[in-house]
Amino acid sequence: MLHKRFSPILTIIMIVSVLVLAYVQFYTVNASEKIHFSYNNVTNGKSALGNTILPQDMLDRLNQKAIELTSRPGWVYTKETTVYDIDRENNGVLPNGQPIPLSHTIESWFHINADGLVFESVSIMWAENGDIVQVSAFANGSAWNSTTSEILHQEPFYLGLLDYGFTRDMQDYTERLKVQPDLFNVVLEGKELIVFTLNERHDMPVNALDYNEPVYGVRTSAYFDEESGLLVETERIMIFEDGTERKYFNIALEVRLDVLPQDETLKYLEEEGR
Amino acid sequence: MATYIRARRLFIVGITILLAVLSFNVVAASETGGAVGGIFCRARKTINVGTYFWYAYVESIAVAPIGTIGYTWWTLREVCVPTGQITFQAQYSGSVRYGDDYFLDAANIYYRACSGQRKLMNMGTHDFKQGSDVWRPYLQEVKYK
């Protein structure tokens, strides 16, 4: 009896499942044809820079220079000035009740040993009004955050590329979508910058916590200093159904090797200073 | 009719999970089991890691309808590992269904800016009640991206 009742339901489930799978497969196969926006400056390895260098080769060249700088023994100082534009008042409220502001600056000092590994570090997030939002520190094999007061075990680590994951994103983009990023150069305040842009439409509109309306596409640009190879700015644009755009985040990054931590910063590396 | 509704719900959940698995690179889940009022229950938290955003969901499941099913609180957190800074946190409290056997809440979150590895956390306490019997397991799922 149960079998007789279930048979038509199971048949319908199987048919719908096959149709859904076929649709998903079709969509995946045709993804590279569906993701294009209206422009792509790089075709057949010919870029807007007017030469034949591939974007990946250009990025590899820049990364090589940057890594050489940031893996030297000593202190690496970074200052990230970040602005988010989302439909939330903040990026959430920390466990101590302090909101994570949409506009903030993070200063970090990474101490690199002779093996090129970070063995101690301090990061401080500042609100626009100069208040400290959170402090985190890593020393003697343990990591600590001021808002949770948890102390977690951590091994010395390789600082890697200070590019907000752009290298990984670009590799994923070219492999997955079979298209090259846009590539061009600009001169800003006397510095030659190499600009990469990844432009992608979501397979399906995304309803995220960050926006009140679905996001249809994402465009990420990264600006690298041609001389040092370091990323100096990156931005991610969200694209909505009607074509309007909002800058999800914009980050200006400063990397310096000559800014040493002051005593009040170093105190966070000592347990009694936390 | 009840069997049909249950079969339909099972189908919808199955298709949702199937689509999630096909759409994301990595799926990870934490799960635990228990009982209230003699009814077997499961608590599950899952993180799917996508290219631009992560998808977290919390599920409370019972083998038969119970008095109250859901969570007492649910927290999503993103930490930038190299700096140790918490870049995103969302916290929700007290979401339940009454006289039901399934509860689901889910969220997509675009990644916050971070150079290096991100630690994605889906955590909180589930809520199962049947009569005077209560089971509130804390469960946490962590994924790195």
Interface residues (C-beta under 8 A of the other chain):
Chain A: R5 F6 I9 I13 V16 S17 V20 V24 T28 E80 T82 N91 G92 V93 L94 P95 I100 I106 S108 F110 V118 S121 S123 M125 Q134 S136 A137 F138 A143 W144 N145 T147 T148 F157 L159 G160 L161 L162 D163 Y164 G165 D169 D172 R176 H202 D203 V206 N207 A208 L209 D210 V215 V218 T234 M238 Y248 F249 I251
Chain B: T3 Y4 A7 F11 I15 L18 L19 L22 S23 T51 Y52 F53 R77 V79 V81 P82 T83 G84 Q85 I86 T87 F88 Q89 A90 Q91 A107 N108 I109 Y110 Y111 R112 A113 C114 S115 G116
